[in-house]
Amino acid sequence: MKNNFCNKILTLTSLFCLSIICLSQFCQLNAQEEKVDDKLRTALKFKPQQDDVEYDIPTEAEIPQCKISLYENKRGYIVTNSQNHIIRIFIDKNGDNQLDQWSYYRNGVEVYRDIATAGNGRADQFRWLNNGGTRIGIDTDRNSTIDYWKTISAEEVSREITLAISLRDVNRFLRVCLSEEELQSLNLGKTLNETVAKKITNLREGFIESIKSMKLGANLQWYHLNAGFPGTVPAGANGVANDLTVYENTFATIGTGKETKQISIGSLVNLGNNNWRAIDVPKIYDESTFAYTFIPQSATPAEGGQSDNEIIKLINDYQKLVADTQQLPANQRPEQHKKSMTLILQIINLSTTEKDRELWIRLMADEIMEAAQNKEFPEADKYIDQIYKSVADGANSELAAYVRYRQIMTEYHSSKLDEVQAYTTWLTNLENFVTEKRFETTETGLEVMMQLAGNREMSSRTGEEPLKWYSKVAELADNKPIAAKAKGAIRRLQAVGKIVPFQATDSKGKRFDIAALQGSYVLLCFWDSNISDAGTLASIKRETEQLTAIGVKIIGVNLDPDLETLNNTATKLGLNWTQLHAQGGLDNQLATYWGIQNVPALILYGKDGKVIRSNINAINEIQTIIENEK
């Protein structure tokens, strides 16, 4: 039987369309050595559907040391290099004999993924992960071209703009710009809406003219987005209907091959869930002019002096160093990180405001933690200890908490202890951190308490330990949104044996009340479209069909940012449940009501309308739970 399956699994056919390769197109993996070598070489010819991916590509001399083998459950295959680092994983997630996920790695870490969400072997979603970034691109017509960005950070928007300038690609630029439909969804109010609408009407022609006037060559390198802190335009200000998060007067530092330059990016606006858009035409940055759209400029910044010029040079040097480091093998990165720390410290010393100093201290702590996580900075512990000591006794407890948490994470990633001991030490350090009086009410402290509560909840069948942390957050966070989330988690953990009311609006605009389903078992399934990337939704669909067969009512509680995403995913996967929805993702009112921090999450109501279980780990547990109730 094994040979029959393998006969289906490891021969790749045409590389003309990489996204429609079936598992049946692979031939026997454990055949003669030369055939395995052929399969390996063929597999290594696969490339990401998108061109903007940095991933490991073995040289001709390194290929003989690579290995190809069957992936778990024999639903794909995995390729490793001579250091036994994963460099490729291609998988059939839904068991239909077609590959639907193609993953690419760098230094043993997944950085990019092509995904066929419809289960037809053709990639329609492209995700950059871990060190690769946060982008999620969607291809609606499956022609390997991104039609719109579902998620893209402000930094990545500025990088896309740099690439668009370099490639003279106006469509690439427009994909990261605010569209007319997106503008309407922001509900900006008449005056501001007219201002932004006028800007976006000119984006296409303005970009074409701008790239001519800037006279920048091809092969530009993006180094950094200079944006400072984002700002919030509160609901009600100037007619804005909802809180709006924006960056004003941003510029990107880029390299031309001969020198560094600054490109004005202008104003950036967040559509929600880390999905940013530009509204201005890029141009050469001019310090004497400022790009403000959403937040009024209160005063003209003072004219820069010699120290400003020095800082700009140091920032340029730092960004170039970061870009160069990303191209180096892991064994050459420790020295680069040390140089990076030196540059950041110089920038901190020259910074003239506390806000700027804090920004760079936070960036330094993040870089140290990330380098430790990637196992490429042996001296990470020493550097993070120095930076923490410099802020530990200061008046800024938020900054001290931010750095201290990253110190704990750095120590965990750098630990020489075995996995269990390292994990235990990490949890102890987190608990000690959040019980320090000066940290317990900081933003970082409250977030770590929620993290501890969620961790305890997953590892324990009893709610006593997680309740302790959720209750502490609810007590200390006052009226902050995190307090409402904690109170929701308390409600959920204390719901067993109680009739807990739950009303919402479904995806068709109809009012839903769980009380109307009394007399049936009801499963609330919290989900969003991103979990389909790992095949989880397809698996949930199959398992819930078995529950439906025994009379369980399935109610989806969707946490996608918009109804369009929900409807597209539900249609593709054939999810025919009632779907509840509200704006805001994991921070929306439905997730907050129940204190949901991660998806999928499952809550089971009994026929009597009372909650049976509120922290179910897997759907395959539910039938047993129901049988035990009878």
KOLDRENDO-426276 format. One record per residue (C-alpha): x, y, z; residue in three letters. Coordinates in steps of 0.5 Angstrom, whole numbers, plus 500, padded with zeros to 3 digits. Each point is the difference from the previous one (the first is absolute). Layout:
REM KOLDRENDO-426276
XYZALA;...
REM end
This chain:
REM KOLDRENDO-426276
500500500MET;506505502LYS;503499493ASN;493501496ASN;500507504PHE;507501498CYS;499499493ASN;495506500LYS;504504504ILE;507502497LEU;500502493THR;500507498LEU;497501493THR;500507497SER;503506503LEU;496505496PHE;494500505CYS;503499507LEU;494501504SER;496494496ILE;504494502ILE;497494503CYS;503495505LEU;498495495SER;506503495GLN;505498505PHE;503493499CYS;503495505GLN;505504505LEU;503494503ASN;503497493ALA;507500497GLN;504506503GLU;501503493GLU;492501500LYS;500503506VAL;505505498ASP;496501494ASP;494502504LYS;504504505LEU;503504494ARG;493501497THR;497502507ALA;505505501LEU;498504493LYS;494502503PHE;500507501LYS;495505504PRO;494502496GLN;502508502GLN;507502498ASP;501504507ASP;503494504VAL;506499504GLU;501493501TYR;506494500ASP;502498493ILE;505494500PRO;506501496THR;502495495GLU;505497505ALA;495500506GLU;495496496ILE;503493501PRO;499501508GLN;493502500CYS;495495501LYS;492499498ILE;496496504SER;492499501LEU;497505504TYR;495498506GLU;494496499ASN;503499493LYS;497506497ARG;506503497GLY;507501501TYR;506503503ILE;506503498VAL;506501505THR;507502498ASN;507498503SER;499503507GLN;493496500ASN;497507500HIS;493500496ILE;500504493ILE;494497497ARG;493497502ILE;495499495PHE;493497503ILE;493497498ASP;496503506LYS;493497498ASN;502493498GLY;498501493ASP;506498496ASN;502507498GLN;505505504LEU;497506503ASP;506503504GLN;507501498TRP;504503505SER;507503499TYR;506501506TYR;506504502ARG;505498505ASN;495494502GLY;494505501VAL;494501496GLU;500506496VAL;494500495TYR;495495498ARG;495499493ASP;493498502ILE;495497496ALA;494502504THR;495497496ALA;503493500GLY;501500492ASN;507500500GLY;501507498ARG;503505504ALA;495506502ASP;504502506GLN;507502502PHE;502501507ARG;507503502TRP;502497507LEU;504501506ASN;506504498ASN;497500493GLY;495506502GLY;493500501THR;497501493ARG;494496498ILE;498501493GLY;494497496ILE;500498493ASP;492500498THR;501497493ASP;506495501ARG;505503495ASN;505501505SER;500507501THR;497503506ILE;494504499ASP;499503507TYR;504500507TRP;496497506LYS;505501505THR;507505499ILE;503504505SER;502507499ALA;507498499GLU;499495495GLU;495506496VAL;506504500SER;505495497ARG;494498495GLU;500507498ILE;508500499THR;500494496LEU;494503496ALA;505506499ILE;506495498SER;495496495LEU;496506497ARG;494496502ASP;494504501VAL;496494502ASN;504498505ARG;500507503PHE;492500500LEU;499494503ARG;503503507VAL;496506499CYS;493502503LEU;495498495SER;493504499GLU;496494503GLU;505500506GLU;499507501LEU;493500501GLN;501494505SER;504505504LEU;494505501ASN;504506501LEU;495506499GLY;499504495LYS;506505500THR;505495501LEU;497495495ASN;500505495GLU;508502502THR;502492499VAL;495499494ALA;504505496LYS;507497502LYS;498493498ILE;497503493THR;507502498ASN;504494503LEU;501497493ARG;502506496GLU;504503506GLY;504493501PHE;502500492ILE;502507500GLU;504500507SER;504494498ILE;502504494LYS;502506504SER;503496505MET;505497495LYS;502494505LEU;503494496GLY;498493501ALA;502495505ASN;498505506LEU;501497507GLN;495501506TRP;503501506TYR;495503505HIS;494504501LEU;501506504ASN;493501504ALA;501501507GLY;493498504PHE;493499497PRO;495505502GLY;492499501THR;495505497VAL;494498505PRO;493499498ALA;497507500GLY;506504498ALA;498504493ASN;495495499GLY;503494500VAL;496494502ALA;505495503ASN;506500503ASP;506501495LEU;507498500THR;505504496VAL;507501499TYR;501507497GLU;506503497ASN;504494499THR;506499495PHE;504493498ALA;507500500THR;503496494ILE;506499496GLY;502501493THR;506496499GLY;504506501LYS;497504506GLU;494500505THR;494505499LYS;494501503GLN;493499496ILE;494504503SER;494495501ILE;496505503GLY;493497504SER;499493502LEU;493498502VAL;498493504ASN;494497497LEU;500495506GLY;504493502ASN;507503498ASN;498502493ASN;502507498TRP;499504494ARG;504506496ALA;496506498ILE;506504497ASP;504500494VAL;508499502PRO;505505499LYS;507502502ILE;500502507TYR;500507502ASP;501502507GLU;497507499SER;493497498THR;496495504PHE;494495498ALA;495501505TYR;493498498THR;496497506PHE;503503506ILE;501508500PRO;507502501GLN;500504506SER;507503499ALA;506501495THR;505495502PRO;507504502ALA;505500495GLU;505494500GLY;507501502GLY;506497500GLN;498494505SER;494499495ASP;505499494ASN;504495504GLU;494496502ILE;497499493ILE;507498498LYS;500495506LEU;493498498ILE;502499493ASN;506496502ASP;496495505TYR;495499494GLN;505498495LYS;503495506LEU;494497501VAL;499499493ALA;507497499ASP;499496506THR;494496497GLN;504498494GLN;505497504LEU;501492503PRO;498499507ALA;507499502ASN;502507498GLN;494504503ARG;502501507PRO;506505499GLU;494504496GLN;496500506HIS;505503504LYS;501505495LYS;493501500SER;500501507MET;505505500THR;497504495LEU;493500503ILE;504503507LEU;503505496GLN;493502497ILE;497500507ILE;506504503ASN;499506495LEU;492500500SER;497506503THR;493498502THR;498494505GLU;495498495LYS;506499495ASP;504496505ARG;495496502GLU;498498493LEU;507498499TRP;501496507ILE;494496498ARG;503498493LEU;506498503MET;497496505ALA;495497494ASP;506498496GLU;504497505ILE;494495502MET;499499493GLU;508498499ALA;499496506ALA;494496497GLN;504499494ASN;506497503LYS;505505497GLU;502504506PHE;504497505PRO;501506504GLU;492502500ALA;500499508ASP;505505501LYS;498505496TYR;492500502ILE;503500507ASP;504506499GLN;494504497ILE;495498505TYR;505502506LYS;500507496SER;492501501VAL;498495506ALA;500506505ASP;498506495GLY;493503501ALA;497497494ASN;498493502SER;496499494GLU;507500496LEU;503496506ALA;495494499ALA;500500493TYR;508499500VAL;499495506ARG;495496497TYR;505499494ARG;506498504GLN;496494503ILE;498498493MET;508501498THR;502496506GLU;495494498TYR;502500493HIS;507500502SER;500495506SER;504494500LYS;495496504LEU;496494497ASP;494502497GLU;495499507VAL;505503504GLN;500506496ALA;493501499TYR;499499507THR;505506502THR;497504495TRP;493499503LEU;503502507THR;503506497ASN;494503497LEU;496499506GLU;505503504ASN;500506495PHE;493501500VAL;500500508THR;505506501GLU;495506502LYS;503505495ARG;499495494PHE;493497501GLU;496506498THR;505501494THR;497498493GLU;505495499THR;499497507GLY;492500499LEU;502496493GLU;504495503VAL;495499506MET;495498494MET;506496497GLN;501496506LEU;492499501ALA;500497493GLY;506496501ASN;497497507ARG;493499497GLU;503496494MET;504495505SER;495499505SER;493498501ARG;498504506THR;499507499GLY;503502507GLU;507502497GLU;498504494PRO;494503504LEU;505503505LYS;504504494TRP;493502496TYR;498503507SER;506504501LYS;500503493VAL;492502501ALA;502503507GLU;506504498LEU;498502492ALA;495505502ASP;496501494ASN;505498495LYS;498495494PRO;504495503ILE;496500507ALA;493499496ALA;504494496LYS;502497507ALA;493501503LYS;498496494GLY;505494501ALA;497500508ILE;493500497ARG;502494495ARG;504496506LEU;494501505GLN;495498495ALA;499492501VAL;494498502GLY;497507499LYS;495503495ILE;504505497VAL;497505495PRO;503501493PHE;497505495GLN;503502494ALA;499502492THR;501495495ASP;503501493SER;494501497LYS;498506505GLY;495495504LYS;500501507ARG;502493504PHE;498498507ASP;503493503ILE;494500504ALA;496498494ALA;504494499LEU;498497507GLN;499492499GLY;506499496SER;507499501TYR;504507497VAL;507501499LEU;503507499LEU;506499496CYS;504506500PHE;504501493TRP;503504495ASP;503499493SER;507500502ASN;499493503ILE;499497493SER;507501498ASP;502494505ALA;494496497GLY;497501507THR;493503497LEU;499494495ALA;502495506SER;494504504ILE;495499495LYS;501493499ARG;500499508GLU;494504501THR;496497494GLU;500493505GLN;498505506LEU;494502495THR;498493499ALA;499499507ILE;496506501GLY;505505502VAL;498507498LYS;507504497ILE;500507501ILE;506504497GLY;503506503VAL;504503495ASN;506505502LEU;502502493ASP;501508499PRO;494500495ASP;494496497LEU;503500493GLU;506495503THR;495496504LEU;495499494ASN;506498496ASN;503495504THR;493497502ALA;498499493THR;507497498LYS;500495506LEU;492499500GLY;499502507LEU;493500500ASN;499502508TRP;497506502THR;505505500GLN;501506506LEU;504506498HIS;502506503ALA;506505498GLN;506500503GLY;503493500GLY;503497506LEU;498507504ASP;493500497ASN;494500505GLN;499492499LEU;507498502ALA;500505506THR;493498503TYR;503493500TRP;508502501GLY;502496494ILE;508501499GLN;501495495ASN;496496494VAL;497495499PRO;497500507ALA;494496502LEU;494501505ILE;495494501LEU;492502502TYR;496494502GLY;493499499LYS;498503506ASP;503507498GLY;506499505LYS;507500498VAL;503493500ILE;507502499ARG;503507498SER;508498499ASN;499494495ILE;507498497ASN;498496494ALA;493499496ILE;501492500ASN;499501508GLU;493502499ILE;497494499GLN;503497506THR;498506504ILE;493499498ILE;499493501GLU;503501507ASN;494505501GLU;495495498LYS;
REM end
